[in-house]
Amino acid sequence: MNIRHTGVSEIKEIVQALEEEGYTNIFTWCDEAGSFYDWHTHPYQEVRWIYKGEIVMGTEEGEFVLKEGDRIDLQ
């Protein structure tokens, strides 16, 4: 897990940065306030880049509040 405070919150800039890193399956979504996903993992690298609002991410290392411009890379 790697958290970065990029300061970048414009979708076009985020997509460009991810494409330059080789990501091709890029999409955006929005959940209602208070949404909850039970603990789970994925068999692939996952990047979450917050472009609006904030999210609480639960990881094996604890909970982290990510805000606009923050990025978390998960394995």
C-alpha positions as CSV (number, residue, x, y, z in Angstrom):
1,M,0.0,0.0,0.0
2,N,1.2,3.5,-0.9
3,I,-0.6,6.7,-0.1
4,R,0.4,9.9,-1.9
5,H,-1.0,13.4,-1.4
6,T,-0.7,14.5,-5.1
7,G,-2.8,17.7,-5.0
8,V,-4.2,16.7,-8.4
9,S,-8.0,16.5,-8.5
10,E,-8.8,17.3,-12.1
11,I,-10.1,14.2,-13.9
12,K,-8.2,14.9,-17.1
13,E,-4.9,15.2,-15.3
14,I,-5.5,12.1,-13.3
15,V,-6.4,10.0,-16.3
16,Q,-3.4,11.3,-18.2
17,A,-1.0,10.4,-15.3
18,L,-2.5,6.9,-15.0
19,E,-2.3,6.3,-18.8
20,E,1.4,7.4,-18.7
21,E,1.9,4.7,-16.0
22,G,0.3,2.1,-18.3
23,Y,-3.1,1.8,-16.8
24,T,-5.9,1.2,-19.4
25,N,-8.9,0.2,-17.3
26,I,-9.7,3.6,-15.9
27,F,-13.1,4.7,-14.7
28,T,-14.8,7.0,-12.2
29,W,-17.7,6.4,-9.8
30,C,-19.5,8.1,-6.9
31,D,-21.0,6.5,-3.9
32,E,-23.6,8.1,-1.5
33,A,-22.3,9.4,1.8
34,G,-22.0,6.6,4.3
35,S,-21.6,3.8,1.7
36,F,-19.7,0.8,3.1
37,Y,-17.9,-2.1,1.4
38,D,-17.0,-5.1,3.5
39,W,-13.3,-6.0,3.7
40,H,-12.1,-7.6,0.5
41,T,-9.0,-7.9,-1.8
42,H,-8.4,-8.0,-5.5
43,P,-5.9,-10.2,-7.4
44,Y,-4.6,-7.1,-9.3
45,Q,-3.1,-3.7,-8.6
46,E,-5.7,-1.1,-7.8
47,V,-5.4,2.6,-7.7
48,R,-7.9,4.9,-6.1
49,W,-7.4,8.6,-6.7
50,I,-9.9,11.0,-5.0
51,Y,-11.0,13.8,-7.3
52,K,-13.9,15.0,-5.2
53,G,-15.0,14.6,-1.6
54,E,-13.3,12.0,0.7
55,I,-13.3,8.3,1.5
56,V,-12.3,6.2,4.5
57,M,-10.2,3.3,3.3
58,G,-9.9,0.3,5.6
59,T,-6.7,-1.7,5.0
60,E,-4.7,-4.3,6.9
61,E,-2.7,-1.4,8.2
62,G,-5.7,0.5,9.6
63,E,-8.2,3.1,8.4
64,F,-7.1,6.1,6.4
65,V,-9.1,9.2,5.3
66,L,-8.3,10.2,1.8
67,K,-9.3,13.6,0.5
68,E,-9.3,15.4,-2.9
69,G,-6.0,14.9,-4.6
70,D,-5.0,11.9,-2.6
71,R,-4.0,8.6,-4.2
72,I,-3.8,5.1,-2.8
73,D,-2.1,2.2,-4.6
74,L,-3.3,-1.2,-3.3
75,Q,-2.0,-4.7,-4.1
